[in-house]
Amino acid sequence: MNSRLALFTFGVFAKPADDPANDGFHVRNDPILAAVPLAEGYLGHSGYPDEPGPDMWGEYVFPHFYQERGDGWTPQTLSLWRDLESAMAFAYQGLHGEALRHGREWFEAPQWPPYALWWVSENHTPTWREACAKHLQLHEHGTGEQVFTFKQPVGADGSPVELNGQKTKQIATRNAARLAAMSKTG
């Protein structure tokens, strides 16, 4: 049976979502979301309530770390990837990687993991509720067979693995070329 990598990300704005301090985040958000489907190894992502795009994967919920402050939302994503290297290449390179380097300008210093990774079967689509449970499991118990990070990756069989840095760089290079080609034709 083939497995797919689920990736959940979660952050909390330091100031209200519409505060000008978050303009850098908002300017990058749509271009990043537009780049995701072009990324090698990307298989899909959940949509969001009241937004055009893909269907939501279950009820839209937040981790218990989120405290509503009148914004009604906080940035989080739920996506599926072919492998660790594809997810890492997108996350840490290109426009998304550049945005990560500015994260301290927009987000609270997390007292929780900023993301969680886990493997799902080929015929399973993770839900927001499942993602929040995996996120909490990682927070409470750390990396293990069922949930992990890029720093301590686990293979689909539950055993520790090493990321292939060369493969990750090659994927990132192809992603950049694909995005550049699309911007020339778009």
C-alpha positions, 0 to 999 in steps of 0.5 A: 500500500502506498502512503502519502505525507500529511502536513499540518501548519499552524501559527497565531498572529501576534497582532489582529489579523488585519493589523498593518503589521501583518501586511507582509504575510497577506501580500505573500499568502495568495502567491504562495497558495497559487504556487503550491499546486505547481510544486513537485510532489504536491497532491492536494490541500484542504480548502477553507470556509467561505473561500473559493478553491478545493473542498474542505477536509472535514469540519474546519477546527483549530488546535486548542492553542488557538484563542479567539480574539475577534479575528475568527481565524488564524493561519493554518494549512493541511496538505498532502505530499508524495514524500518528505523531500517534496514537502520540505523543498516547498516549505523551505525554498522559494516564496514560502521559504522566504515568508518563513524567514519573516515569520517572527514579524507576524506570529507569536513565538509558538509554545507548540510545534509550528507544524506536524507530519504524519503518513496516511494511506493512499485512500485516506484524506486527513481531516482538520480534526485529525490534524489538530489531534496529530499536532497535539500528540506531537506537542505532548509526546514529541516525535514518534512513529505516528507524528514527527517533524522534518528534524526527526523524520519517520518513514511510512513504516514508522522507522526513523529515516534521513531526508535526502538533502540532494533530492530536496535541492533538486526538487526545489530547483525544479519548482523554481524553474516551473514557477518562473516558466508559469510567470512568463506565460501567465 
